[in-house]
């Protein structure tokens, strides 16, 4: 006959056994998902893809060339910018070193030649302008005489000493003298304007310019000229550096060692400015987030070492608590039971030491505090 043992007696017996053997609950374990550090790469300039060196799944080292964009005119612009830097630097050096004796002698000779040309032009135009000026003087004298004769005739006509016909003749002579003066003045103005804007005025302007240049060469560059040359050199250097950086953007390199997770470009494809060209999962140690209640946080402080077991193969890794949330939240849906999901927990970031890069992004792990 089978005997049944009451549940109360069984529970009491188990309690006595646990008390005798110092039974304690097993240490907590936490589930998390592996996440890798990823970086997206691209180019600020964009353009047509000229060369491709990787594909999805390729392993790359930091600095490896992923692809090259056809530089087009960028190379020519950079060469031009460097030439402008060289030209600006030479100009500044010339100003800082001052003018040599040969420069001063050359400027003196040019100034003397320009002055001689002006004197020659003035001598050639003097006869025409002198004759016109003499005609103006004669017309002015004739007008003065005609004005005086008209005034005297008017006085005599008022007293009856001369006839009305004599007065009319004096008025006519005065009007003719005025017309002759105006003609002489116009002729003089024409003579002057015909000469000064031409050879004479050009010679005079050239002589003044060469004389000023000679004085500048003798005195040497002014402080403001050197300052302007320095500013021009700085601007040329900045422009060249900008063009160099744009040219560098035509070569897209891996910023870190890792595996190309996403890539779908071919020679001839167009890549837009700031467009993503590839995603690289770096070889930096991956991490996983676990969620612990407030009662377990004391055992998961920053720097605490933990044991991490991969659910894909069972490999064990060392882990370190890197950070934890400062604010509680409800347990995410990927925690196992509904009762646990109803609890308030804190997210804890576990950095997993994986020097052989065995862990794959998206696989799950179990974290055991040591």
C-alpha positions as a Markdown table, in Angstrom:
| # | Residue | x | y | z |
|---|---|---|---|---|
| 1 | Unk | 0.0 | 0.0 | 0.0 |
| 2 | Unk | 1.3 | 3.5 | -1.0 |
| 3 | Unk | 1.6 | 6.0 | 1.7 |
| 4 | Unk | 1.0 | 9.7 | 1.0 |
| 5 | Unk | 3.1 | 12.2 | 2.9 |
| 6 | Unk | 1.3 | 15.4 | 3.8 |
| 7 | Unk | 2.5 | 18.6 | 2.0 |
| 8 | Unk | 2.9 | 20.4 | 5.3 |
| 9 | Unk | 5.3 | 17.7 | 6.6 |
| 10 | Unk | 7.2 | 17.8 | 3.3 |
| 11 | Unk | 7.6 | 21.6 | 3.4 |
| 12 | Unk | 8.8 | 21.4 | 7.0 |
| 13 | Unk | 11.3 | 18.8 | 6.1 |
| 14 | Unk | 12.7 | 20.8 | 3.3 |
| 15 | Unk | 13.0 | 23.8 | 5.5 |
| 16 | Unk | 14.9 | 21.8 | 8.0 |
| 17 | Unk | 17.2 | 20.5 | 5.3 |
| 18 | Unk | 17.9 | 24.0 | 3.9 |
| 19 | Unk | 18.5 | 25.3 | 7.4 |
| 20 | Unk | 21.0 | 22.5 | 8.1 |
| 21 | Unk | 22.9 | 23.0 | 4.8 |
| 22 | Unk | 22.8 | 26.9 | 4.8 |
| 23 | Unk | 20.7 | 27.1 | 1.6 |
| 24 | Unk | 20.8 | 30.5 | -0.2 |
| 25 | Unk | 19.1 | 31.7 | -3.4 |
| 26 | Unk | 21.2 | 31.5 | -6.5 |
| 27 | Unk | 22.9 | 34.7 | -7.7 |
| 28 | Unk | 20.9 | 36.7 | -10.2 |
| 29 | Unk | 21.6 | 36.5 | -13.9 |
| 30 | Unk | 20.7 | 39.1 | -16.5 |
| 31 | Unk | 19.9 | 38.8 | -20.2 |
| 32 | Unk | 21.1 | 41.3 | -22.8 |
| 33 | Unk | 21.7 | 41.8 | -26.5 |
| 34 | Unk | 25.1 | 42.4 | -28.0 |
| 35 | Unk | 25.6 | 45.8 | -29.7 |
| 36 | Unk | 28.7 | 46.8 | -31.6 |
| 37 | Unk | 30.2 | 50.3 | -32.1 |
| 38 | Unk | 29.4 | 51.4 | -35.7 |
| 39 | Unk | 30.5 | 54.4 | -37.8 |
| 40 | Unk | 29.0 | 55.7 | -41.0 |
| 41 | Unk | 31.5 | 57.2 | -43.5 |
| 42 | Unk | 31.0 | 59.4 | -46.5 |
| 43 | Unk | 32.3 | 62.5 | -48.3 |
| 44 | Unk | 31.5 | 66.2 | -47.8 |
| 45 | Unk | 32.0 | 66.9 | -51.5 |
| 46 | Unk | 30.3 | 64.0 | -53.3 |
| 47 | Unk | 30.9 | 63.1 | -56.9 |
| 48 | Unk | 31.3 | 60.2 | -59.3 |
| 49 | Unk | 32.8 | 57.0 | -57.8 |
| 50 | Unk | 36.1 | 56.2 | -59.6 |
| 51 | Unk | 37.5 | 53.3 | -57.5 |
| 52 | Unk | 36.0 | 50.8 | -55.0 |
| 53 | Unk | 38.3 | 48.7 | -52.8 |
| 54 | Unk | 35.8 | 46.9 | -50.4 |
| 55 | Unk | 32.5 | 45.1 | -50.4 |
| 56 | Unk | 30.0 | 44.2 | -47.6 |
| 57 | Unk | 31.7 | 41.9 | -45.1 |
| 58 | Unk | 35.2 | 43.1 | -45.9 |
| 59 | Unk | 37.6 | 43.6 | -43.0 |
| 60 | Unk | 39.4 | 46.9 | -43.1 |
| 61 | Unk | 42.1 | 48.6 | -41.1 |
| 62 | Unk | 42.1 | 52.1 | -39.9 |
| 63 | Unk | 43.2 | 54.4 | -42.8 |
| 64 | Unk | 42.3 | 51.8 | -45.5 |
| 65 | Unk | 40.9 | 53.4 | -48.6 |
| 66 | Unk | 37.3 | 52.4 | -49.1 |
| 67 | Unk | 36.7 | 54.3 | -52.3 |
| 68 | Unk | 37.9 | 57.2 | -54.4 |
| 69 | Unk | 35.8 | 59.9 | -56.0 |
| 70 | Unk | 36.9 | 61.4 | -59.3 |
| 71 | Unk | 38.6 | 64.7 | -58.1 |
| 72 | Unk | 37.7 | 66.5 | -61.4 |
| 73 | Unk | 38.7 | 70.2 | -61.1 |
| 74 | Unk | 39.6 | 70.0 | -57.5 |
| 75 | Unk | 43.2 | 69.1 | -58.2 |
| 76 | Unk | 43.6 | 72.0 | -60.6 |
| 77 | Unk | 42.0 | 74.4 | -58.1 |
| 78 | Unk | 44.5 | 73.2 | -55.4 |
| 79 | Unk | 47.5 | 73.7 | -57.8 |
| 80 | Unk | 46.3 | 77.2 | -58.6 |
| 81 | Unk | 45.8 | 78.1 | -54.9 |
| 82 | Unk | 49.3 | 76.9 | -54.1 |
| 83 | Unk | 50.7 | 79.1 | -56.9 |
| 84 | Unk | 48.9 | 82.1 | -55.5 |
| 85 | Unk | 50.4 | 81.3 | -52.1 |
| 86 | Unk | 53.9 | 81.3 | -53.7 |
| 87 | Unk | 53.2 | 84.6 | -55.5 |
| 88 | Unk | 51.9 | 86.3 | -52.3 |
| 89 | Unk | 54.9 | 85.0 | -50.3 |
| 90 | Unk | 57.4 | 86.4 | -52.9 |
| 91 | Unk | 55.6 | 89.8 | -52.9 |
| 92 | Unk | 55.8 | 90.0 | -49.1 |
| 93 | Unk | 59.5 | 89.0 | -49.1 |
| 94 | Unk | 60.2 | 91.7 | -51.7 |
| 95 | Unk | 58.5 | 94.4 | -49.6 |
| 96 | Unk | 60.2 | 93.2 | -46.4 |
| 97 | Unk | 63.6 | 93.2 | -48.0 |
| 98 | Unk | 63.2 | 96.7 | -49.4 |
| 99 | Unk | 64.2 | 98.0 | -52.9 |
| 100 | Unk | 67.7 | 97.2 | -54.2 |
| 101 | Unk | 69.9 | 99.9 | -55.9 |
| 102 | Unk | 69.0 | 98.7 | -59.4 |
| 103 | Unk | 65.3 | 99.2 | -58.7 |
| 104 | Unk | 66.0 | 102.8 | -57.5 |
| 105 | Unk | 68.1 | 103.6 | -60.6 |
| 106 | Unk | 65.5 | 102.1 | -62.9 |
| 107 | Unk | 62.7 | 104.2 | -61.3 |
| 108 | Unk | 64.9 | 107.3 | -61.5 |
| 109 | Unk | 65.6 | 106.8 | -65.2 |
| 110 | Unk | 61.9 | 106.2 | -66.0 |
| 111 | Unk | 60.9 | 109.4 | -64.1 |
| 112 | Unk | 63.5 | 111.5 | -66.0 |
| 113 | Unk | 62.4 | 110.1 | -69.3 |
| 114 | Unk | 58.8 | 110.8 | -68.6 |
| 115 | Unk | 59.6 | 114.4 | -67.6 |
| 116 | Unk | 61.6 | 114.9 | -70.8 |
| 117 | Unk | 58.7 | 113.7 | -72.9 |
| 118 | Unk | 56.3 | 116.1 | -71.1 |
| 119 | Unk | 58.7 | 119.1 | -71.8 |
| 120 | Unk | 58.9 | 118.1 | -75.4 |
| 121 | Unk | 55.1 | 117.8 | -75.8 |
| 122 | Unk | 54.7 | 121.2 | -74.1 |
| 123 | Unk | 57.2 | 122.9 | -76.4 |
| 124 | Unk | 55.4 | 121.5 | -79.5 |
| 125 | Unk | 52.0 | 122.7 | -78.4 |
| 126 | Unk | 53.2 | 126.2 | -77.3 |
| 127 | Unk | 53.0 | 127.9 | -80.7 |
| 128 | Unk | 49.4 | 127.0 | -81.3 |
| 129 | Unk | 48.2 | 128.0 | -77.9 |
| 130 | Unk | 50.3 | 131.2 | -77.9 |
| 131 | Unk | 48.8 | 132.5 | -81.1 |
| 132 | Unk | 45.3 | 131.8 | -79.9 |
| 133 | Unk | 46.1 | 133.6 | -76.6 |
| 134 | Unk | 47.4 | 136.7 | -78.5 |
| 135 | Unk | 44.2 | 136.9 | -80.6 |
| 136 | Unk | 42.2 | 136.9 | -77.4 |
| 137 | Unk | 44.3 | 139.8 | -76.0 |
| 138 | Unk | 43.8 | 141.8 | -79.2 |
| 139 | Unk | 40.0 | 141.2 | -79.2 |
| 140 | Unk | 39.8 | 142.2 | -75.5 |
| 141 | Unk | 41.7 | 145.5 | -76.3 |
| 142 | Unk | 39.4 | 146.2 | -79.3 |
| 143 | Unk | 36.3 | 145.6 | -77.1 |
| 144 | Unk | 37.7 | 148.0 | -74.5 |
| 145 | Unk | 38.2 | 150.7 | -77.1 |
| 146 | Unk | 34.7 | 150.1 | -78.6 |
| 147 | Unk | 33.1 | 150.3 | -75.2 |
| 148 | Unk | 34.8 | 153.6 | -74.4 |
| 149 | Unk | 33.9 | 155.0 | -77.8 |
| 150 | Unk | 30.2 | 154.0 | -77.4 |
| 151 | Unk | 30.1 | 155.7 | -74.0 |
| 152 | Unk | 31.6 | 158.9 | -75.3 |
| 153 | Unk | 29.2 | 159.0 | -78.3 |
| 154 | Unk | 26.2 | 158.4 | -76.1 |
| 155 | Unk | 27.2 | 161.5 | -74.0 |
| 156 | Unk | 27.7 | 163.7 | -77.1 |
| 157 | Unk | 24.5 | 162.5 | -78.7 |
| 158 | Unk | 22.6 | 163.5 | -75.5 |
| 159 | Unk | 24.0 | 167.1 | -75.9 |
| 160 | Unk | 23.3 | 167.2 | -79.6 |
| 161 | Unk | 27.0 | 167.4 | -80.5 |
| 162 | Unk | 26.9 | 164.2 | -82.7 |
| 163 | Unk | 24.2 | 162.7 | -84.9 |
| 164 | Unk | 22.0 | 159.8 | -84.2 |
| 165 | Unk | 23.8 | 158.0 | -87.0 |
| 166 | Unk | 27.1 | 158.3 | -85.2 |
| 167 | Unk | 25.6 | 156.7 | -82.1 |
| 168 | Unk | 24.3 | 153.8 | -84.1 |
| 169 | Unk | 27.7 | 153.3 | -85.7 |
| 170 | Unk | 29.4 | 153.3 | -82.3 |
| 171 | Unk | 26.9 | 150.7 | -81.0 |
| 172 | Unk | 27.5 | 148.5 | -84.1 |
| 173 | Unk | 31.3 | 148.7 | -83.5 |
| 174 | Unk | 30.9 | 147.6 | -79.9 |
| 175 | Unk | 28.7 | 144.6 | -80.8 |
| 176 | Unk | 31.2 | 143.6 | -83.5 |
| 177 | Unk | 34.1 | 143.8 | -80.9 |
| 178 | Unk | 32.1 | 141.6 | -78.5 |
| 179 | Unk | 31.6 | 139.0 | -81.2 |
| 180 | Unk | 35.3 | 139.0 | -82.2 |
| 181 | Unk | 36.3 | 138.5 | -78.5 |
| 182 | Unk | 33.9 | 135.6 | -78.2 |
| 183 | Unk | 35.3 | 134.0 | -81.4 |
| 184 | Unk | 38.9 | 134.5 | -80.2 |
| 185 | Unk | 38.1 | 132.9 | -76.8 |
| 186 | Unk | 36.4 | 129.9 | -78.5 |
| 187 | Unk | 39.4 | 129.5 | -80.8 |
| 188 | Unk | 41.8 | 129.5 | -77.8 |
| 189 | Unk | 39.6 | 127.0 | -75.9 |
| 190 | Unk | 39.7 | 124.7 | -79.0 |
| 191 | Unk | 43.4 | 125.0 | -79.3 |
| 192 | Unk | 43.9 | 124.1 | -75.7 |
| 193 | Unk | 41.4 | 121.3 | -75.6 |
| 194 | Unk | 42.9 | 119.8 | -78.8 |
| 195 | Unk | 46.3 | 119.6 | -77.2 |
| 196 | Unk | 45.9 | 118.9 | -73.5 |
| 197 | Unk | 43.6 | 115.8 | -73.6 |
| 198 | Unk | 46.0 | 114.3 | -76.2 |
| 199 | Unk | 49.8 | 114.1 | -76.2 |
| 200 | Unk | 50.4 | 116.9 | -73.7 |
| 201 | Unk | 47.9 | 115.7 | -71.0 |
| 202 | Unk | 49.1 | 112.1 | -71.4 |
| 203 | Unk | 52.7 | 113.1 | -71.1 |
| 204 | Unk | 52.0 | 115.2 | -68.0 |
| 205 | Unk | 50.1 | 112.4 | -66.3 |
| 206 | Unk | 52.8 | 109.9 | -67.1 |
| 207 | Unk | 55.5 | 112.2 | -65.8 |
| 208 | Unk | 53.6 | 112.7 | -62.5 |
| 209 | Unk | 53.1 | 109.0 | -62.1 |
| 210 | Unk | 56.7 | 108.1 | -62.8 |
| 211 | Unk | 57.9 | 110.8 | -60.4 |
| 212 | Unk | 55.6 | 109.5 | -57.6 |
| 213 | Unk | 56.8 | 105.9 | -58.3 |
| 214 | Unk | 60.4 | 107.1 | -58.0 |
| 215 | Unk | 59.7 | 108.6 | -54.6 |
| 216 | Unk | 58.0 | 105.5 | -53.5 |
| 217 | Unk | 60.9 | 103.3 | -54.5 |
| 218 | Unk | 63.4 | 105.6 | -52.8 |
| 219 | Unk | 61.4 | 105.7 | -49.6 |
| 220 | Unk | 60.7 | 102.0 | -49.6 |
| 221 | Unk | 57.5 | 100.2 | -48.8 |
| 222 | Unk | 55.2 | 101.6 | -46.1 |
| 223 | Unk | 54.1 | 99.7 | -43.0 |
| 224 | Unk | 50.5 | 99.5 | -44.3 |
| 225 | Unk | 51.7 | 98.0 | -47.6 |
| 226 | Unk | 53.6 | 95.2 | -45.7 |
| 227 | Unk | 50.5 | 94.6 | -43.6 |
| 228 | Unk | 48.3 | 94.3 | -46.7 |
| 229 | Unk | 50.8 | 91.9 | -48.2 |
| 230 | Unk | 50.7 | 89.8 | -45.0 |
| 231 | Unk | 46.9 | 89.7 | -45.1 |
| 232 | Unk | 47.0 | 88.7 | -48.8 |
| 233 | Unk | 49.4 | 85.8 | -48.0 |
| 234 | Unk | 47.2 | 84.6 | -45.1 |
| 235 | Unk | 44.1 | 84.7 | -47.3 |
| 236 | Unk | 45.9 | 82.8 | -50.1 |
| 237 | Unk | 47.1 | 80.2 | -47.5 |
| 238 | Unk | 43.6 | 79.8 | -46.1 |
| 239 | Unk | 42.2 | 79.3 | -49.7 |
| 240 | Unk | 44.8 | 76.7 | -50.4 |
| 241 | Unk | 44.1 | 74.8 | -47.2 |
| 242 | Unk | 40.4 | 74.8 | -48.0 |
| 243 | Unk | 41.1 | 73.4 | -51.5 |
| 244 | Unk | 43.4 | 70.8 | -50.0 |
| 245 | Unk | 40.7 | 69.6 | -47.6 |
| 246 | Unk | 38.2 | 69.4 | -50.4 |
| 247 | Unk | 40.7 | 67.3 | -52.4 |
| 248 | Unk | 41.2 | 65.0 | -49.4 |
| 249 | Unk | 37.5 | 64.5 | -49.3 |
| 250 | Unk | 37.7 | 62.7 | -52.6 |
| 251 | Unk | 39.3 | 59.7 | -50.8 |
| 252 | Unk | 37.1 | 58.0 | -48.3 |
| 253 | Unk | 39.1 | 56.0 | -45.7 |
| 254 | Unk | 38.1 | 53.8 | -42.8 |
| 255 | Unk | 38.2 | 55.8 | -39.5 |
| 256 | Unk | 38.7 | 52.6 | -37.5 |
| 257 | Unk | 39.4 | 49.0 | -38.0 |
| 258 | Unk | 36.4 | 46.7 | -38.4 |
| 259 | Unk | 34.1 | 45.0 | -40.8 |
| 260 | Unk | 32.1 | 46.7 | -43.5 |
| 261 | Unk | 28.5 | 46.1 | -42.5 |
| 262 | Unk | 26.8 | 48.0 | -45.3 |
| 263 | Unk | 28.1 | 49.0 | -48.7 |
| 264 | Unk | 26.5 | 49.1 | -52.2 |
| 265 | Unk | 28.5 | 51.4 | -54.5 |
| 266 | Unk | 30.2 | 50.7 | -57.8 |
| 267 | Unk | 32.6 | 52.6 | -60.1 |
| 268 | Unk | 30.5 | 55.2 | -62.0 |
| 269 | Unk | 27.9 | 55.6 | -59.3 |
| 270 | Unk | 27.1 | 59.1 | -58.0 |
| 271 | Unk | 27.6 | 59.8 | -54.4 |
| 272 | Unk | 25.9 | 62.9 | -53.0 |
| 273 | Unk | 27.6 | 65.4 | -50.7 |
| 274 | Unk | 27.4 | 64.2 | -47.0 |
| 275 | Unk | 25.7 | 61.0 | -48.2 |
| 276 | Unk | 26.5 | 57.8 | -46.3 |
| 277 | Unk | 28.8 | 55.5 | -48.4 |
| 278 | Unk | 29.4 | 52.6 | -45.9 |
| 279 | Unk | 28.8 | 51.5 | -42.3 |
| 280 | Unk | 31.7 | 49.9 | -40.5 |
| 281 | Unk | 31.2 | 47.8 | -37.4 |
| 282 | Unk | 34.4 | 48.6 | -35.5 |
| 283 | Unk | 36.6 | 46.1 | -33.7 |
| 284 | Unk | 36.1 | 48.0 | -30.4 |
| 285 | Unk | 34.8 | 45.9 | -27.6 |
| 286 | Unk | 31.0 | 45.4 | -27.9 |
| 287 | Unk | 28.5 | 46.1 | -25.2 |
| 288 | Unk | 25.2 | 44.9 | -23.9 |
| 289 | Unk | 22.5 | 46.5 | -21.8 |
| 290 | Unk | 21.0 | 44.6 | -18.9 |
| 291 | Unk | 18.2 | 45.7 | -16.6 |
| 292 | Unk | 18.6 | 45.3 | -12.8 |
| 293 | Unk | 16.3 | 46.2 | -9.9 |
| 294 | Unk | 17.3 | 48.8 | -7.4 |
| 295 | Unk | 18.1 | 45.9 | -4.9 |
| 296 | Unk | 20.8 | 44.6 | -7.3 |
| 297 | Unk | 22.5 | 47.9 | -8.1 |
| 298 | Unk | 24.9 | 47.7 | -5.2 |
| 299 | Unk | 26.6 | 44.7 | -6.9 |
| 300 | Unk | 26.7 | 46.5 | -10.3 |
| 301 | Unk | 28.6 | 49.7 | -9.6 |
| 302 | Unk | 30.9 | 51.2 | -12.3 |
| 303 | Unk | 34.0 | 49.2 | -12.8 |
| 304 | Unk | 32.6 | 45.9 | -11.4 |
| 305 | Unk | 33.7 | 42.8 | -13.2 |
| 306 | Unk | 31.1 | 40.4 | -14.5 |
| 307 | Unk | 31.0 | 37.1 | -16.4 |
| 308 | Unk | 29.3 | 37.2 | -19.8 |
| 309 | Unk | 28.2 | 33.9 | -21.4 |
| 310 | Unk | 27.2 | 34.0 | -25.1 |
| 311 | Unk | 23.8 | 32.3 | -25.8 |
| 312 | Unk | 25.2 | 31.5 | -29.3 |
| 313 | Unk | 27.8 | 28.8 | -28.6 |
| 314 | Unk | 28.3 | 29.2 | -24.8 |
| 315 | Unk | 31.7 | 31.1 | -25.0 |
| 316 | Unk | 32.5 | 33.0 | -21.8 |
| 317 | Unk | 33.9 | 36.6 | -21.8 |
| 318 | Unk | 35.0 | 39.1 | -19.2 |
| 319 | Unk | 32.9 | 42.1 | -18.8 |
| 320 | Unk | 32.9 | 45.4 | -16.9 |
| 321 | Unk | 30.1 | 47.6 | -15.7 |
| 322 | Unk | 30.7 | 50.8 | -17.7 |
| 323 | Unk | 27.7 | 52.9 | -16.8 |
| 324 | Unk | 24.1 | 52.8 | -15.6 |
| 325 | Unk | 21.0 | 54.9 | -16.0 |
| 326 | Unk | 20.3 | 57.6 | -13.5 |
| 327 | Unk | 16.5 | 57.2 | -14.0 |
| 328 | Unk | 14.4 | 54.1 | -13.4 |
| 329 | Unk | 12.1 | 52.7 | -16.1 |
| 330 | Unk | 9.7 | 49.9 | -16.6 |
| 331 | Unk | 11.5 | 46.7 | -17.7 |
| 332 | Unk | 11.6 | 46.4 | -21.5 |
| 333 | Unk | 9.5 | 43.8 | -23.3 |
| 334 | Unk | 12.5 | 41.5 | -23.9 |
| 335 | Unk | 12.7 | 40.6 | -20.2 |
| 336 | Unk | 11.2 | 37.1 | -19.7 |
| 337 | Unk | 8.2 | 37.3 | -17.4 |
| 338 | Unk | 5.3 | 39.7 | -17.1 |
| 339 | Unk | 5.9 | 40.1 | -13.4 |
| 340 | Unk | 9.5 | 41.2 | -14.1 |
| 341 | Unk | 8.3 | 43.6 | -16.8 |
| 342 | Unk | 6.1 | 45.4 | -14.3 |
| 343 | Unk | 9.0 | 46.2 | -12.0 |
| 344 | Unk | 11.0 | 49.4 | -12.1 |
| 345 | Unk | 14.5 | 48.8 | -13.2 |
| 346 | Unk | 17.7 | 50.6 | -14.2 |
| 347 | Unk | 19.6 | 50.1 | -17.4 |
| 348 | Unk | 23.2 | 48.9 | -16.9 |
| 349 | Unk | 25.8 | 49.1 | -19.7 |
| 350 | Unk | 28.2 | 46.1 | -19.8 |
| 351 | Unk | 31.4 | 46.4 | -21.9 |
| 352 | Unk | 32.4 | 43.0 | -23.1 |
| 353 | Unk | 36.1 | 42.2 | -23.6 |
| 354 | Unk | 36.2 | 40.4 | -27.0 |
| 355 | Unk | 39.7 | 40.6 | -28.5 |
| 356 | Unk | 39.0 | 37.9 | -31.1 |
| 357 | Unk | 35.8 | 39.6 | -32.3 |
| 358 | Unk | 33.7 | 36.5 | -31.8 |
| 359 | Unk | 30.5 | 38.1 | -30.7 |
| 360 | Unk | 28.1 | 39.2 | -33.4 |
| 361 | Unk | 25.8 | 42.1 | -33.2 |
| 362 | Unk | 22.2 | 41.1 | -32.2 |
| 363 | Unk | 23.1 | 37.8 | -30.4 |
| 364 | Unk | 22.1 | 37.5 | -26.8 |
| 365 | Unk | 24.2 | 37.0 | -23.8 |
| 366 | Unk | 23.7 | 36.2 | -20.1 |
| 367 | Unk | 25.5 | 38.3 | -17.5 |
| 368 | Unk | 26.5 | 36.9 | -14.2 |
| 369 | Unk | 27.9 | 39.1 | -11.4 |
| 370 | Unk | 31.1 | 37.7 | -9.9 |
